Amino acid sequence: MVFLGDYIRENIYSNEFQTIIEQAYVRNNWFTKEFTELSLSHICNHYLNREKLEKWINRYDFSSLKRQKTIGLTLAGNIPMVGFHDVICSFISNHKSMIKTSHKDSILLPFLMKKLSDEFPASQQYFNFCEQLRNFEAIIATGSNTSAAYFNYYFGKYPNIIRKNRNSIGILTGKETEEQLVLLSNDIFTYFGLGCRNISKLFVPSNYHFDYFFNAIQSYQYFDNHFRYSNNYYYYKSIYLLNQYQIHDNGFILLKEDKGLNSPISVLFYQYYTDKDNLKLLIDNHQDEIQIIVSEDKNIKNSIDFGKTQFPELWDYADGIDTIQFLLNLN
């Protein structure tokens, strides 16, 4: 894993690697060069770092592993290499992976695993890419609420982790600095807002005005030049105007008051709260749908600072489910 991190770091701007990044973009136009390189940089610096890997594995007793098993991995494809953490978990736990990549993200991971097996031929047995999962003994599957129902139906009899839709929220007090709001804009817009760690909804005090917020997010105005993002923006703008919804519009994102969490691309939901008790109730009502809470108010339970949603560590598990412990507990 350390070799792989070094390889990414040293070769990401090579002609070969840049060709692969371009191929990933052609396959999925949401995977821009900027965001693919950001994801790869995060992986090599936060996941494939020797010090962090050792800190991570020292939390566990790997002697509890009874025998090696084959783990089916159904990976999401919403942001570049989003399923890589599950692949690392399986490998570190000495299990073999049967990997079904998303069609949206089927180029980067096989390329990197080939580089790993070229350097360490014995590692090849741990990573089997396939179109259909079969003959596995446990499964980790990530998808939407719809696909999660499908996964439960077909894979429910196996030991499993099945993930469905989750969204992240931001809580504003009105006292945030411009710097904090700029960091919040990264939490919202990185990867075009496609990840479960992206902020899709803001909770704001009842007297909140969005002028400072709009000023702080101007660096992402260039999204209007991305054809898929701008198509979403103009589509939802026309729908909201036709239905006479009240929206805030700055030319590249629409703010809509809505009780839901899962806002469409180019739209950010918001909801007013009256006091801290009211805010806690609103959050509790959505607890099973929330991935990350971002706030400058340290009294908000389990919240993190602005600007950190897209940089999880190895021990920051999706949905709060410890993947390594799950793999070690397989009988």
VEXNU-332049 format. One record per residue (C-alpha): residue number from 1; residue in one letter; x, y, z. Coordinates in nm, 4 decimals. Example, Ala and Ser with C-alpha at 12.3 -4.5 7.8 and 13.67 -1.06 7.14 Angstrom:
# residues 2
<pt i="1" aa="A" xx="1.2300" yy="-0.4500" zz="0.7800"/>
<pt i="2" aa="S" xx="1.3670" yy="-0.1060" zz="0.7140"/>
***
This chain:
# residues 331
<pt i="1" aa="M" xx="0.0000" yy="0.0000" zz="0.0000"/>
<pt i="2" aa="V" xx="0.2863" yy="0.2400" zz="0.0738"/>
<pt i="3" aa="F" xx="0.4361" yy="0.1573" zz="-0.2663"/>
<pt i="4" aa="L" xx="0.1051" yy="0.2369" zz="-0.4316"/>
<pt i="5" aa="G" xx="0.0874" yy="0.5724" zz="-0.2536"/>
<pt i="6" aa="D" xx="0.4398" yy="0.6562" zz="-0.3653"/>
<pt i="7" aa="Y" xx="0.3557" yy="0.5503" zz="-0.7201"/>
<pt i="8" aa="I" xx="0.0562" yy="0.7843" zz="-0.7375"/>
<pt i="9" aa="R" xx="0.2508" yy="1.0718" zz="-0.5852"/>
<pt i="10" aa="E" xx="0.5475" yy="1.0343" zz="-0.8211"/>
<pt i="11" aa="N" xx="0.3636" yy="0.9522" zz="-1.1424"/>
<pt i="12" aa="I" xx="0.0286" yy="1.1306" zz="-1.1361"/>
<pt i="13" aa="Y" xx="0.1479" yy="1.3857" zz="-1.3925"/>
<pt i="14" aa="S" xx="0.3169" yy="1.1304" zz="-1.6194"/>
<pt i="15" aa="N" xx="0.1823" yy="1.0858" zz="-1.9720"/>
<pt i="16" aa="E" xx="0.0563" yy="0.7345" zz="-1.8916"/>
<pt i="17" aa="F" xx="-0.1299" yy="0.8409" zz="-1.5780"/>
<pt i="18" aa="Q" xx="-0.2745" yy="1.1519" zz="-1.7422"/>
<pt i="19" aa="T" xx="-0.4032" yy="0.9348" zz="-2.0275"/>
<pt i="20" aa="I" xx="-0.5837" yy="0.7151" zz="-1.7748"/>
<pt i="21" aa="I" xx="-0.7329" yy="1.0243" zz="-1.6079"/>
<pt i="22" aa="E" xx="-0.8543" yy="1.1441" zz="-1.9481"/>
<pt i="23" aa="Q" xx="-1.0086" yy="0.8023" zz="-2.0199"/>
<pt i="24" aa="A" xx="-1.1903" yy="0.8179" zz="-1.6842"/>
<pt i="25" aa="Y" xx="-1.3301" yy="1.1588" zz="-1.7830"/>
<pt i="26" aa="V" xx="-1.4468" yy="1.0331" zz="-2.1229"/>
<pt i="27" aa="R" xx="-1.6253" yy="0.7453" zz="-1.9474"/>
<pt i="28" aa="N" xx="-1.7786" yy="0.9787" zz="-1.6869"/>
<pt i="29" aa="N" xx="-1.7818" yy="1.3535" zz="-1.7518"/>
<pt i="30" aa="W" xx="-1.8247" yy="1.4300" zz="-1.3811"/>
<pt i="31" aa="F" xx="-1.4681" yy="1.3015" zz="-1.3307"/>
<pt i="32" aa="T" xx="-1.2865" yy="1.6162" zz="-1.4337"/>
<pt i="33" aa="K" xx="-0.9077" yy="1.6224" zz="-1.4255"/>
<pt i="34" aa="E" xx="-0.9182" yy="1.8617" zz="-1.1297"/>
<pt i="35" aa="F" xx="-1.1360" yy="1.6406" zz="-0.9115"/>
<pt i="36" aa="T" xx="-0.9790" yy="1.3101" zz="-1.0140"/>
<pt i="37" aa="E" xx="-0.6353" yy="1.4414" zz="-0.9219"/>
<pt i="38" aa="L" xx="-0.7761" yy="1.5733" zz="-0.5931"/>
<pt i="39" aa="S" xx="-0.9189" yy="1.2313" zz="-0.5064"/>
<pt i="40" aa="L" xx="-0.5949" yy="1.0540" zz="-0.5972"/>
<pt i="41" aa="S" xx="-0.3904" yy="1.3020" zz="-0.3939"/>
<pt i="42" aa="H" xx="-0.6149" yy="1.2464" zz="-0.0941"/>
<pt i="43" aa="I" xx="-0.5786" yy="0.8690" zz="-0.1303"/>
<pt i="44" aa="C" xx="-0.1994" yy="0.8721" zz="-0.1443"/>
<pt i="45" aa="N" xx="-0.1625" yy="1.1253" zz="0.1392"/>
<pt i="46" aa="H" xx="-0.4351" yy="1.0044" zz="0.3783"/>
<pt i="47" aa="Y" xx="-0.4855" yy="0.6356" zz="0.2956"/>
<pt i="48" aa="L" xx="-0.1535" yy="0.5121" zz="0.1548"/>
<pt i="49" aa="N" xx="0.0701" yy="0.6844" zz="0.4058"/>
<pt i="50" aa="R" xx="0.2864" yy="0.4518" zz="0.6187"/>
<pt i="51" aa="E" xx="0.2365" yy="0.6397" zz="0.9450"/>
<pt i="52" aa="K" xx="-0.1410" yy="0.6550" zz="0.9019"/>
<pt i="53" aa="L" xx="-0.1650" yy="0.2928" zz="0.7908"/>
<pt i="54" aa="E" xx="0.0249" yy="0.1795" zz="1.1009"/>
<pt i="55" aa="K" xx="-0.1860" yy="0.4004" zz="1.3285"/>
<pt i="56" aa="W" xx="-0.4970" yy="0.2493" zz="1.1703"/>
<pt i="57" aa="I" xx="-0.4064" yy="-0.1194" zz="1.1902"/>
<pt i="58" aa="N" xx="-0.2701" yy="-0.0886" zz="1.5430"/>
<pt i="59" aa="R" xx="-0.6295" yy="-0.0342" zz="1.6574"/>
<pt i="60" aa="Y" xx="-0.7169" yy="-0.3957" zz="1.5790"/>
<pt i="61" aa="D" xx="-0.6298" yy="-0.7489" zz="1.6834"/>
<pt i="62" aa="F" xx="-0.5756" yy="-0.9263" zz="1.3527"/>
<pt i="63" aa="S" xx="-0.5089" yy="-1.2542" zz="1.5325"/>
<pt i="64" aa="S" xx="-0.8870" yy="-1.2867" zz="1.5650"/>
<pt i="65" aa="L" xx="-0.9104" yy="-1.3568" zz="1.1919"/>
<pt i="66" aa="K" xx="-1.0027" yy="-1.7251" zz="1.1624"/>
<pt i="67" aa="R" xx="-0.9423" yy="-1.7800" zz="0.7920"/>
<pt i="68" aa="Q" xx="-0.9153" yy="-1.5971" zz="0.4648"/>
<pt i="69" aa="K" xx="-1.2439" yy="-1.5421" zz="0.2813"/>
<pt i="70" aa="T" xx="-1.3639" yy="-1.4000" zz="-0.0487"/>
<pt i="71" aa="I" xx="-1.5395" yy="-1.0657" zz="-0.0061"/>
<pt i="72" aa="G" xx="-1.7730" yy="-0.9363" zz="-0.2746"/>
<pt i="73" aa="L" xx="-1.7344" yy="-0.5620" zz="-0.3223"/>
<pt i="74" aa="T" xx="-1.9951" yy="-0.3652" zz="-0.5161"/>
<pt i="75" aa="L" xx="-1.8457" yy="-0.0196" zz="-0.5513"/>
<pt i="76" aa="A" xx="-2.0195" yy="0.3123" zz="-0.6043"/>
<pt i="77" aa="G" xx="-1.9181" yy="0.5439" zz="-0.8880"/>
<pt i="78" aa="N" xx="-2.0298" yy="0.8884" zz="-0.7792"/>
<pt i="79" aa="I" xx="-1.6804" yy="1.0296" zz="-0.7189"/>
<pt i="80" aa="P" xx="-1.3396" yy="0.9060" zz="-0.8415"/>
<pt i="81" aa="M" xx="-1.2102" yy="0.5989" zz="-0.6567"/>
<pt i="82" aa="V" xx="-1.4832" yy="0.6260" zz="-0.3931"/>
<pt i="83" aa="G" xx="-1.4769" yy="0.2495" zz="-0.3336"/>
<pt i="84" aa="F" xx="-1.1034" yy="0.2286" zz="-0.2732"/>
<pt i="85" aa="H" xx="-1.1397" yy="0.2314" zz="0.1050"/>
<pt i="86" aa="D" xx="-1.3368" yy="-0.0955" zz="0.0953"/>
<pt i="87" aa="V" xx="-1.0658" yy="-0.2495" zz="-0.1222"/>
<pt i="88" aa="I" xx="-0.7950" yy="-0.1497" zz="0.1265"/>
<pt i="89" aa="C" xx="-0.9984" yy="-0.2821" zz="0.4190"/>
<pt i="90" aa="S" xx="-1.0391" yy="-0.6221" zz="0.2568"/>
<pt i="91" aa="F" xx="-0.6710" yy="-0.6426" zz="0.1631"/>
<pt i="92" aa="I" xx="-0.5409" yy="-0.5303" zz="0.5040"/>
<pt i="93" aa="S" xx="-0.7652" yy="-0.7945" zz="0.6634"/>
<pt i="94" aa="N" xx="-0.6025" yy="-1.0619" zz="0.4438"/>
<pt i="95" aa="H" xx="-0.9221" yy="-1.1381" zz="0.2529"/>
<pt i="96" aa="K" xx="-0.9537" yy="-1.1725" zz="-0.1218"/>
<pt i="97" aa="S" xx="-1.1757" yy="-0.9231" zz="-0.3014"/>
<pt i="98" aa="M" xx="-1.4173" yy="-0.9954" zz="-0.5834"/>
<pt i="99" aa="I" xx="-1.4683" yy="-0.6431" zz="-0.7155"/>
<pt i="100" aa="K" xx="-1.7572" yy="-0.5163" zz="-0.9244"/>
<pt i="101" aa="T" xx="-1.6800" yy="-0.1584" zz="-1.0147"/>
<pt i="102" aa="S" xx="-1.9436" yy="0.0897" zz="-1.1179"/>
<pt i="103" aa="H" xx="-1.9511" yy="0.1516" zz="-1.4925"/>
<pt i="104" aa="K" xx="-1.9007" yy="0.5186" zz="-1.4005"/>
<pt i="105" aa="D" xx="-1.5671" yy="0.4445" zz="-1.2300"/>
<pt i="106" aa="S" xx="-1.4190" yy="0.1372" zz="-1.3937"/>
<pt i="107" aa="I" xx="-1.0830" yy="0.2669" zz="-1.5189"/>
<pt i="108" aa="L" xx="-0.8789" yy="0.4141" zz="-1.2338"/>
<pt i="109" aa="L" xx="-0.8904" yy="0.1264" zz="-0.9817"/>
<pt i="110" aa="P" xx="-0.7956" yy="-0.1575" zz="-1.2235"/>
<pt i="111" aa="F" xx="-0.5095" yy="0.0575" zz="-1.3523"/>
<pt i="112" aa="L" xx="-0.3688" yy="0.1063" zz="-1.0016"/>
<pt i="113" aa="M" xx="-0.4156" yy="-0.2560" zz="-0.8983"/>
<pt i="114" aa="K" xx="-0.2239" yy="-0.3590" zz="-1.2115"/>
<pt i="115" aa="K" xx="0.0646" yy="-0.1346" zz="-1.1039"/>
<pt i="116" aa="L" xx="0.0558" yy="-0.2990" zz="-0.7611"/>
<pt i="117" aa="S" xx="0.0611" yy="-0.6536" zz="-0.9007"/>
<pt i="118" aa="D" xx="0.3422" yy="-0.5634" zz="-1.1422"/>
<pt i="119" aa="E" xx="0.5546" yy="-0.4669" zz="-0.8422"/>
<pt i="120" aa="F" xx="0.4243" yy="-0.7402" zz="-0.6086"/>
<pt i="121" aa="P" xx="0.2979" yy="-1.0362" zz="-0.8191"/>
<pt i="122" aa="A" xx="0.1680" yy="-1.2169" zz="-0.5077"/>
<pt i="123" aa="S" xx="-0.0861" yy="-0.9385" zz="-0.4561"/>
<pt i="124" aa="Q" xx="-0.2685" yy="-1.0259" zz="-0.7781"/>
<pt i="125" aa="Q" xx="-0.4630" yy="-1.3070" zz="-0.6089"/>
<pt i="126" aa="Y" xx="-0.6258" yy="-1.0532" zz="-0.3741"/>
<pt i="127" aa="F" xx="-0.8015" yy="-0.8473" zz="-0.6428"/>
<pt i="128" aa="N" xx="-1.0386" yy="-1.0091" zz="-0.8902"/>
<pt i="129" aa="F" xx="-1.2403" yy="-0.7710" zz="-1.1082"/>
<pt i="130" aa="C" xx="-1.5634" yy="-0.9162" zz="-1.2432"/>
<pt i="131" aa="E" xx="-1.8915" yy="-0.8239" zz="-1.4074"/>
<pt i="132" aa="Q" xx="-2.0991" yy="-1.0470" zz="-1.1810"/>
<pt i="133" aa="L" xx="-2.0368" yy="-1.1444" zz="-0.8205"/>
<pt i="134" aa="R" xx="-2.0437" yy="-1.5156" zz="-0.7438"/>
<pt i="135" aa="N" xx="-1.8869" yy="-1.7617" zz="-0.4995"/>
<pt i="136" aa="F" xx="-1.8237" yy="-1.4990" zz="-0.2332"/>
<pt i="137" aa="E" xx="-1.8672" yy="-1.5441" zz="0.1426"/>
<pt i="138" aa="A" xx="-1.9496" yy="-1.1901" zz="0.2565"/>
<pt i="139" aa="I" xx="-2.0348" yy="-0.8683" zz="0.0794"/>
<pt i="140" aa="I" xx="-1.9934" yy="-0.4931" zz="0.1077"/>
<pt i="141" aa="A" xx="-2.2233" yy="-0.3063" zz="-0.1293"/>
<pt i="142" aa="T" xx="-2.2765" yy="0.0659" zz="-0.1736"/>
<pt i="143" aa="G" xx="-2.5529" yy="0.2317" zz="-0.3717"/>
<pt i="144" aa="S" xx="-2.8774" yy="0.4245" zz="-0.3634"/>
<pt i="145" aa="N" xx="-3.1863" yy="0.3482" zz="-0.1566"/>
<pt i="146" aa="T" xx="-3.3250" yy="0.1639" zz="-0.4575"/>
<pt i="147" aa="S" xx="-3.0158" yy="-0.0471" zz="-0.5142"/>
<pt i="148" aa="A" xx="-2.9867" yy="-0.1143" zz="-0.1396"/>
<pt i="149" aa="A" xx="-3.3267" yy="-0.2858" zz="-0.1527"/>
<pt i="150" aa="Y" xx="-3.1972" yy="-0.4934" zz="-0.4431"/>
<pt i="151" aa="F" xx="-2.8772" yy="-0.5765" zz="-0.2528"/>
<pt i="152" aa="N" xx="-3.0752" yy="-0.6822" zz="0.0548"/>
<pt i="153" aa="Y" xx="-3.2928" yy="-0.9116" zz="-0.1542"/>
<pt i="154" aa="Y" xx="-3.0049" yy="-1.0896" zz="-0.3265"/>
<pt i="155" aa="F" xx="-2.7290" yy="-1.0664" zz="-0.0648"/>
<pt i="156" aa="G" xx="-2.9202" yy="-1.0562" zz="0.2636"/>
<pt i="157" aa="K" xx="-2.8331" yy="-1.4177" zz="0.3459"/>
<pt i="158" aa="Y" xx="-2.4604" yy="-1.3381" zz="0.3513"/>
<pt i="159" aa="P" xx="-2.2721" yy="-1.1410" zz="0.6169"/>
<pt i="160" aa="N" xx="-2.2946" yy="-0.7913" zz="0.4761"/>
<pt i="161" aa="I" xx="-2.2551" yy="-0.4190" zz="0.4943"/>
<pt i="162" aa="I" xx="-2.5129" yy="-0.2603" zz="0.2656"/>
<pt i="163" aa="R" xx="-2.5018" yy="0.1168" zz="0.2351"/>
<pt i="164" aa="K" xx="-2.7737" yy="0.3393" zz="0.0925"/>
<pt i="165" aa="N" xx="-2.8270" yy="0.7114" zz="0.0423"/>
<pt i="166" aa="R" xx="-2.6843" yy="0.9444" zz="0.3032"/>
<pt i="167" aa="N" xx="-2.6301" yy="1.3167" zz="0.2878"/>
<pt i="168" aa="S" xx="-2.4269" yy="1.5683" zz="0.4825"/>
<pt i="169" aa="I" xx="-2.5509" yy="1.8887" zz="0.6394"/>
<pt i="170" aa="G" xx="-2.4071" yy="2.2240" zz="0.7369"/>
<pt i="171" aa="I" xx="-2.5256" yy="2.4196" zz="1.0387"/>
<pt i="172" aa="L" xx="-2.4788" yy="2.7953" zz="1.0315"/>
<pt i="173" aa="T" xx="-2.5125" yy="3.0343" zz="1.3227"/>
<pt i="174" aa="G" xx="-2.4706" yy="3.3578" zz="1.1284"/>
<pt i="175" aa="K" xx="-2.1402" yy="3.4259" zz="1.3058"/>
<pt i="176" aa="E" xx="-1.9191" yy="3.2435" zz="1.0557"/>
<pt i="177" aa="T" xx="-1.6175" yy="3.4246" zz="0.9135"/>
<pt i="178" aa="E" xx="-1.5651" yy="3.4664" zz="0.5399"/>
<pt i="179" aa="E" xx="-1.2850" yy="3.2100" zz="0.5612"/>
<pt i="180" aa="Q" xx="-1.5194" yy="2.9541" zz="0.7175"/>
<pt i="181" aa="L" xx="-1.7810" yy="3.0148" zz="0.4499"/>
<pt i="182" aa="V" xx="-1.5168" yy="2.9674" zz="0.1791"/>
<pt i="183" aa="L" xx="-1.4238" yy="2.6347" zz="0.3387"/>
<pt i="184" aa="L" xx="-1.7926" yy="2.5473" zz="0.3510"/>
<pt i="185" aa="S" xx="-1.8136" yy="2.6117" zz="-0.0227"/>
<pt i="186" aa="N" xx="-1.5528" yy="2.3368" zz="-0.0717"/>
<pt i="187" aa="D" xx="-1.7690" yy="2.1005" zz="0.1345"/>
<pt i="188" aa="I" xx="-2.0610" yy="2.1800" zz="-0.0947"/>
<pt i="189" aa="F" xx="-1.9031" yy="2.1939" zz="-0.4404"/>
<pt i="190" aa="T" xx="-1.6070" yy="1.9532" zz="-0.4435"/>
<pt i="191" aa="Y" xx="-1.6835" yy="1.6685" zz="-0.6877"/>
<pt i="192" aa="F" xx="-1.9832" yy="1.8804" zz="-0.8005"/>
<pt i="193" aa="G" xx="-2.1636" yy="1.7838" zz="-0.4800"/>
<pt i="194" aa="L" xx="-2.2003" yy="1.4201" zz="-0.5864"/>
<pt i="195" aa="G" xx="-2.0561" yy="1.2560" zz="-0.2741"/>
<pt i="196" aa="C" xx="-2.2367" yy="1.1523" zz="0.0431"/>
<pt i="197" aa="R" xx="-1.9886" yy="1.3701" zz="0.2335"/>
<pt i="198" aa="N" xx="-2.0875" yy="1.6781" zz="0.0323"/>
<pt i="199" aa="I" xx="-2.3137" yy="1.9296" zz="0.2070"/>
<pt i="200" aa="S" xx="-2.6561" yy="1.9051" zz="0.0441"/>
<pt i="201" aa="K" xx="-2.8498" yy="2.1050" zz="0.3034"/>
<pt i="202" aa="L" xx="-2.7971" yy="2.4001" zz="0.5347"/>
<pt i="203" aa="F" xx="-2.9736" yy="2.4641" zz="0.8629"/>
<pt i="204" aa="V" xx="-2.9748" yy="2.8404" zz="0.9239"/>
<pt i="205" aa="P" xx="-3.1158" yy="3.0660" zz="1.1992"/>
<pt i="206" aa="S" xx="-3.4522" yy="3.2237" zz="1.1287"/>
<pt i="207" aa="N" xx="-3.3068" yy="3.5685" zz="1.0602"/>
<pt i="208" aa="Y" xx="-3.0268" yy="3.4466" zz="0.8299"/>
<pt i="209" aa="H" xx="-2.9405" yy="3.6401" zz="0.5129"/>
<pt i="210" aa="F" xx="-2.7476" yy="3.4653" zz="0.2356"/>
<pt i="211" aa="D" xx="-2.5501" yy="3.7633" zz="0.1017"/>
<pt i="212" aa="Y" xx="-2.2248" yy="3.6719" zz="0.2798"/>
<pt i="213" aa="F" xx="-2.2688" yy="3.3081" zz="0.1822"/>
<pt i="214" aa="F" xx="-2.3089" yy="3.3944" zz="-0.1875"/>
<pt i="215" aa="N" xx="-2.0001" yy="3.6170" zz="-0.1768"/>
<pt i="216" aa="A" xx="-1.7927" yy="3.3353" zz="-0.0263"/>
<pt i="217" aa="I" xx="-1.8797" yy="3.0749" zz="-0.2935"/>
<pt i="218" aa="Q" xx="-1.7962" yy="3.2813" zz="-0.6025"/>
<pt i="219" aa="S" xx="-1.4852" yy="3.0763" zz="-0.6819"/>
<pt i="220" aa="Y" xx="-1.7148" yy="2.7976" zz="-0.8056"/>
<pt i="221" aa="Q" xx="-1.8897" yy="3.0127" zz="-1.0636"/>
<pt i="222" aa="Y" xx="-1.6867" yy="2.8295" zz="-1.3305"/>
<pt i="223" aa="F" xx="-1.9187" yy="2.5293" zz="-1.2785"/>
<pt i="224" aa="D" xx="-2.1543" yy="2.7052" zz="-1.5182"/>
<pt i="225" aa="N" xx="-1.9050" yy="2.6091" zz="-1.7911"/>
<pt i="226" aa="H" xx="-1.9445" yy="2.2382" zz="-1.7163"/>
<pt i="227" aa="F" xx="-2.2203" yy="2.1198" zz="-1.9494"/>
<pt i="228" aa="R" xx="-2.3660" yy="1.8525" zz="-1.7219"/>
<pt i="229" aa="Y" xx="-2.3700" yy="2.0779" zz="-1.4177"/>
<pt i="230" aa="S" xx="-2.5181" yy="2.3719" zz="-1.6083"/>
<pt i="231" aa="N" xx="-2.7835" yy="2.1449" zz="-1.7611"/>
<pt i="232" aa="N" xx="-2.8925" yy="2.0550" zz="-1.4091"/>
<pt i="233" aa="Y" xx="-2.8891" yy="2.4172" zz="-1.3010"/>
<pt i="234" aa="Y" xx="-3.1084" yy="2.5425" zz="-1.5863"/>
<pt i="235" aa="Y" xx="-3.3395" yy="2.2416" zz="-1.5654"/>
<pt i="236" aa="Y" xx="-3.4164" yy="2.2898" zz="-1.1954"/>
<pt i="237" aa="K" xx="-3.4338" yy="2.6659" zz="-1.2314"/>
<pt i="238" aa="S" xx="-3.7046" yy="2.6307" zz="-1.4956"/>
<pt i="239" aa="I" xx="-3.8950" yy="2.3737" zz="-1.2862"/>
<pt i="240" aa="Y" xx="-3.8868" yy="2.5915" zz="-0.9749"/>
<pt i="241" aa="L" xx="-3.9898" yy="2.9052" zz="-1.1639"/>
<pt i="242" aa="L" xx="-4.2771" yy="2.7255" zz="-1.3364"/>
<pt i="243" aa="N" xx="-4.4001" yy="2.6031" zz="-0.9983"/>
<pt i="244" aa="Q" xx="-4.3486" yy="2.9482" zz="-0.8475"/>
<pt i="245" aa="Y" xx="-4.1164" yy="2.8270" zz="-0.5730"/>
<pt i="246" aa="Q" xx="-3.9251" yy="3.0926" zz="-0.3834"/>
<pt i="247" aa="I" xx="-3.5545" yy="3.0406" zz="-0.4544"/>
<pt i="248" aa="H" xx="-3.2265" yy="3.2242" zz="-0.4068"/>
<pt i="249" aa="D" xx="-3.0282" yy="3.2262" zz="-0.7315"/>
<pt i="250" aa="N" xx="-2.6734" yy="3.3523" zz="-0.7854"/>
<pt i="251" aa="G" xx="-2.6325" yy="3.2275" zz="-1.1427"/>
<pt i="252" aa="F" xx="-2.4830" yy="2.8843" zz="-1.0744"/>
<pt i="253" aa="I" xx="-2.6586" yy="2.7416" zz="-0.7687"/>
<pt i="254" aa="L" xx="-3.0174" yy="2.7523" zz="-0.6480"/>
<pt i="255" aa="L" xx="-3.1047" yy="2.7714" zz="-0.2789"/>
<pt i="256" aa="K" xx="-3.4460" yy="2.6282" zz="-0.2035"/>
<pt i="257" aa="E" xx="-3.6203" yy="2.6056" zz="0.1321"/>
<pt i="258" aa="D" xx="-3.7011" yy="2.2369" zz="0.1722"/>
<pt i="259" aa="K" xx="-3.7405" yy="1.9845" zz="0.4552"/>
<pt i="260" aa="G" xx="-3.5566" yy="1.7144" zz="0.2613"/>
<pt i="261" aa="L" xx="-3.1830" yy="1.6414" zz="0.2756"/>
<pt i="262" aa="N" xx="-3.1079" yy="1.5063" zz="-0.0707"/>
<pt i="263" aa="S" xx="-3.0895" yy="1.8114" zz="-0.2940"/>
<pt i="264" aa="P" xx="-3.0314" yy="1.7701" zz="-0.6694"/>
<pt i="265" aa="I" xx="-2.7037" yy="1.8695" zz="-0.8311"/>
<pt i="266" aa="S" xx="-2.6856" yy="2.2514" zz="-0.8639"/>
<pt i="267" aa="V" xx="-2.9424" yy="2.2916" zz="-0.5822"/>
<pt i="268" aa="L" xx="-2.8787" yy="2.3410" zz="-0.2115"/>
<pt i="269" aa="F" xx="-3.1662" yy="2.2921" zz="0.0307"/>
<pt i="270" aa="Y" xx="-3.1939" yy="2.5033" zz="0.3436"/>
<pt i="271" aa="Q" xx="-3.4215" yy="2.5092" zz="0.6475"/>
<pt i="272" aa="Y" xx="-3.4628" yy="2.7641" zz="0.9232"/>
<pt i="273" aa="Y" xx="-3.4341" yy="2.6787" zz="1.2930"/>
<pt i="274" aa="T" xx="-3.5501" yy="2.8921" zz="1.5855"/>
<pt i="275" aa="D" xx="-3.3243" yy="2.7788" zz="1.8700"/>
<pt i="276" aa="K" xx="-3.0872" yy="2.4981" zz="1.9692"/>
<pt i="277" aa="D" xx="-3.3647" yy="2.2711" zz="2.0927"/>
<pt i="278" aa="N" xx="-3.5485" yy="2.3104" zz="1.7649"/>
<pt i="279" aa="L" xx="-3.2252" yy="2.2441" zz="1.5747"/>
<pt i="280" aa="K" xx="-3.1551" yy="1.9255" zz="1.7725"/>
<pt i="281" aa="L" xx="-3.5052" yy="1.7994" zz="1.6962"/>
<pt i="282" aa="L" xx="-3.4608" yy="1.8686" zz="1.3239"/>
<pt i="283" aa="I" xx="-3.1291" yy="1.6815" zz="1.3199"/>
<pt i="284" aa="D" xx="-3.2630" yy="1.3885" zz="1.5234"/>
<pt i="285" aa="N" xx="-3.5478" yy="1.3477" zz="1.2749"/>
<pt i="286" aa="H" xx="-3.2912" yy="1.2770" zz="1.0009"/>
<pt i="287" aa="Q" xx="-3.0275" yy="1.0903" zz="1.2035"/>
<pt i="288" aa="D" xx="-3.0275" yy="0.7761" zz="0.9861"/>
<pt i="289" aa="E" xx="-2.9916" yy="0.9844" zz="0.6701"/>
<pt i="290" aa="I" xx="-2.6941" yy="1.1977" zz="0.7777"/>
<pt i="291" aa="Q" xx="-2.3335" yy="1.1140" zz="0.6941"/>
<pt i="292" aa="I" xx="-2.1488" yy="1.4248" zz="0.8188"/>
<pt i="293" aa="I" xx="-2.2444" yy="1.7344" zz="1.0187"/>
<pt i="294" aa="V" xx="-2.0360" yy="2.0485" zz="0.9643"/>
<pt i="295" aa="S" xx="-2.0526" yy="2.3421" zz="1.2054"/>
<pt i="296" aa="E" xx="-1.8370" yy="2.5979" zz="1.3849"/>
<pt i="297" aa="D" xx="-2.0507" yy="2.5362" zz="1.6952"/>
<pt i="298" aa="K" xx="-1.8606" yy="2.2772" zz="1.8985"/>
<pt i="299" aa="N" xx="-2.1762" yy="2.2034" zz="2.0981"/>
<pt i="300" aa="I" xx="-2.3195" yy="2.0248" zz="1.7944"/>
<pt i="301" aa="K" xx="-2.2607" yy="1.6568" zz="1.8658"/>
<pt i="302" aa="N" xx="-2.0274" yy="1.4744" zz="1.6228"/>
<pt i="303" aa="S" xx="-1.9784" yy="1.7810" zz="1.4049"/>
<pt i="304" aa="I" xx="-1.6549" yy="1.8559" zz="1.2193"/>
<pt i="305" aa="D" xx="-1.4936" yy="2.1794" zz="1.1050"/>
<pt i="306" aa="F" xx="-1.5664" yy="2.3504" zz="0.7758"/>
<pt i="307" aa="G" xx="-1.3564" yy="2.2330" zz="0.4838"/>
<pt i="308" aa="K" xx="-1.2819" yy="1.8809" zz="0.6103"/>
<pt i="309" aa="T" xx="-1.5642" yy="1.6712" zz="0.4677"/>
<pt i="310" aa="Q" xx="-1.3695" yy="1.5544" zz="0.1622"/>
<pt i="311" aa="F" xx="-1.0589" yy="1.4457" zz="0.3508"/>
<pt i="312" aa="P" xx="-1.1578" yy="1.1450" zz="0.5637"/>
<pt i="313" aa="E" xx="-0.8931" yy="0.9371" zz="0.7373"/>
<pt i="314" aa="L" xx="-0.8676" yy="0.5594" zz="0.7167"/>
<pt i="315" aa="W" xx="-1.0596" yy="0.5263" zz="1.0439"/>
<pt i="316" aa="D" xx="-1.3483" yy="0.7500" zz="0.9304"/>
<pt i="317" aa="Y" xx="-1.5906" yy="0.4780" zz="0.8226"/>
<pt i="318" aa="A" xx="-1.8925" yy="0.5388" zz="0.6019"/>
<pt i="319" aa="D" xx="-2.2214" yy="0.5290" zz="0.7964"/>
<pt i="320" aa="G" xx="-2.0192" yy="0.4832" zz="1.1168"/>
<pt i="321" aa="I" xx="-1.9797" yy="0.1087" zz="1.0499"/>
<pt i="322" aa="D" xx="-1.6300" yy="-0.0222" zz="1.1265"/>
<pt i="323" aa="T" xx="-1.5443" yy="-0.2138" zz="0.8091"/>
<pt i="324" aa="I" xx="-1.2266" yy="-0.3722" zz="0.9479"/>
<pt i="325" aa="Q" xx="-1.4064" yy="-0.5042" zz="1.2553"/>
<pt i="326" aa="F" xx="-1.6790" yy="-0.6479" zz="1.0335"/>
<pt i="327" aa="L" xx="-1.4150" yy="-0.8295" zz="0.8253"/>
<pt i="328" aa="L" xx="-1.2296" yy="-0.9573" zz="1.1315"/>
<pt i="329" aa="N" xx="-1.5493" yy="-1.0914" zz="1.2876"/>
<pt i="330" aa="L" xx="-1.6382" yy="-1.3160" zz="0.9944"/>
<pt i="331" aa="N" xx="-1.6542" yy="-1.6766" zz="1.1143"/>
***
